[in-house]
Amino acid sequence: MIKDNFYEELEQVFNHFPKHHMNILLGDFNAKVGGENIFKLAIWYERLHQDTIDNGVRILNFDTSKNLVVMSTMFLHQNIHKYTWTSPYGKTHNQIDHILTDRRWHSSILDV
């Protein structure tokens, strides 16, 4: 499956990053992330969606396995400023592009 291959390749590339550097990963993951408790260490409260879809589960599983945080869900914004994709007719809005960073750089904030 293409998605499986993408995440396998992403993991291989990520594993070659130096451990002492701050890693920042950003892109269009086509992933809606919600507020499920199981992912509370990887996401913040400022997300657009309530439920996580399949691609969101994939990116959140990757996040937690690599000790990352979805920073695109951290900052307080009105919903109109959270979405990163709009349907051609303008009726559907999604937050599917994300910024992932090392959790260790934010541990003092996250552990509060």
Kinemage of the C-alpha trace (Angstrom):
@kinemage 1
@onewidth
@group {chain A} dominant
@subgroup {mainchain}
@vectorlist {calphas} color= white
{ca met a 1} P 0.000 0.000 0.000
{ca ile a 2} L 1.278 3.492 -0.849
{ca lys a 3} L 0.608 4.900 2.622
{ca asp a 4} L 2.508 2.066 4.288
{ca asn a 5} L 5.454 2.624 1.961
{ca phe a 6} L 5.411 6.357 2.703
{ca tyr a 7} L 5.554 5.835 6.477
{ca glu a 8} L 8.225 3.146 6.179
{ca glu a 9} L 10.367 5.490 4.092
{ca leu a 10} L 9.662 8.397 6.444
{ca glu a 11} L 10.755 6.279 9.390
{ca gln a 12} L 13.959 5.236 7.628
{ca val a 13} L 14.812 8.848 6.834
{ca phe a 14} L 13.883 10.031 10.327
{ca asn a 15} L 16.070 7.340 11.926
{ca his a 16} L 19.101 8.855 10.178
{ca phe a 17} L 18.601 12.279 11.770
{ca pro a 18} L 21.195 13.111 14.452
{ca lys a 19} L 19.722 12.429 17.900
{ca his a 20} L 20.948 15.683 19.433
{ca his a 21} L 19.419 17.972 16.778
{ca met a 22} L 15.950 19.439 17.040
{ca asn a 23} L 13.890 17.732 14.371
{ca ile a 24} L 11.126 19.606 12.584
{ca leu a 25} L 8.934 17.759 10.131
{ca leu a 26} L 6.248 19.580 8.201
{ca gly a 27} L 4.022 18.851 5.304
{ca asp a 28} L 0.703 17.912 3.850
{ca phe a 29} L -0.025 14.633 5.603
{ca asn a 30} L -3.697 14.716 4.568
{ca ala a 31} L -4.323 13.896 8.224
{ca lys a 32} L -7.159 15.106 10.417
{ca val a 33} L -6.176 14.852 14.078
{ca gly a 34} L -8.816 14.956 16.777
{ca gly a 35} L -8.944 15.018 20.530
{ca glu a 36} L -8.914 11.367 21.538
{ca asn a 37} L -7.300 10.749 24.926
{ca ile a 38} L -5.048 8.042 23.527
{ca phe a 39} L -3.106 10.729 21.622
{ca lys a 40} L -3.082 13.419 24.325
{ca leu a 41} L 0.728 13.447 24.531
{ca ala a 42} L 1.082 14.124 20.797
{ca ile a 43} L -1.569 16.800 20.233
{ca trp a 44} L -2.611 20.087 21.783
{ca tyr a 45} L -6.085 21.494 22.267
{ca glu a 46} L -6.178 23.911 19.326
{ca arg a 47} L -7.183 21.522 16.589
{ca leu a 48} L -9.942 21.937 14.075
{ca his a 49} L -11.316 18.383 14.198
{ca gln a 50} L -12.852 16.360 17.016
{ca asp a 51} L -12.188 12.923 15.516
{ca thr a 52} L -9.018 11.452 14.056
{ca ile a 53} L -9.281 9.782 10.650
{ca asp a 54} L -7.037 6.990 9.293
{ca asn a 55} L -4.247 9.285 8.089
{ca gly a 56} L -4.399 11.116 11.409
{ca val a 57} L -3.953 7.853 13.285
{ca arg a 58} L -0.943 7.072 11.098
{ca ile a 59} L 0.765 10.407 11.752
{ca leu a 60} L -0.040 10.288 15.468
{ca asn a 61} L 1.339 6.758 15.753
{ca phe a 62} L 4.480 7.989 14.026
{ca asp a 63} L 4.594 10.994 16.370
{ca thr a 64} L 4.382 8.954 19.515
{ca ser a 65} L 6.914 6.384 18.293
{ca lys a 66} L 9.423 9.167 17.540
{ca asn a 67} L 8.628 11.292 20.609
{ca leu a 68} L 7.168 14.128 18.528
{ca val a 69} L 4.391 16.658 19.078
{ca val a 70} L 1.940 18.095 16.534
{ca met a 71} L 2.767 21.778 16.940
{ca ser a 72} L 0.123 22.847 14.428
{ca thr a 73} L -2.442 22.090 17.165
{ca met a 74} L -0.738 24.264 19.780
{ca phe a 75} L -1.547 27.848 18.918
{ca leu a 76} L -4.804 29.549 19.795
{ca his a 77} L -6.550 30.676 16.615
{ca gln a 78} L -10.100 31.073 15.449
{ca asn a 79} L -11.198 28.061 13.403
{ca ile a 80} L -11.075 30.126 10.213
{ca his a 81} L -7.297 30.388 10.705
{ca lys a 82} L -6.735 26.718 11.552
{ca tyr a 83} L -7.706 25.070 8.299
{ca thr a 84} L -5.114 24.396 5.655
{ca trp a 85} L -7.377 23.053 2.903
{ca thr a 86} L -10.687 24.231 1.466
{ca ser a 87} L -12.852 22.279 -0.946
{ca pro a 88} L -13.274 23.677 -4.470
{ca tyr a 89} L -16.740 24.995 -3.587
{ca gly a 90} L -15.600 26.436 -0.254
{ca lys a 91} L -17.966 24.417 1.919
{ca thr a 92} L -15.520 21.969 3.502
{ca his a 93} L -12.493 23.032 5.516
{ca asn a 94} L -9.811 20.743 6.948
{ca gln a 95} L -6.638 21.034 8.968
{ca ile a 96} L -4.516 18.430 7.183
{ca asp a 97} L -1.067 20.072 6.986
{ca his a 98} L 0.968 19.706 10.156
{ca ile a 99} L 4.198 20.693 11.849
{ca leu a 100} L 5.825 18.044 14.026
{ca thr a 101} L 8.664 18.789 16.455
{ca asp a 102} L 10.596 16.954 19.134
{ca arg a 103} L 8.670 16.528 22.354
{ca arg a 104} L 11.825 16.937 24.436
{ca trp a 105} L 12.056 20.595 23.410
{ca his a 106} L 8.552 21.184 24.746
{ca ser a 107} L 8.521 18.880 27.755
{ca ser a 108} L 8.313 21.715 30.263
{ca ile a 109} L 5.178 23.009 28.541
{ca leu a 110} L 3.575 19.623 27.876
{ca asp a 111} L 4.031 18.218 31.355
{ca val a 112} L 2.156 21.057 33.053
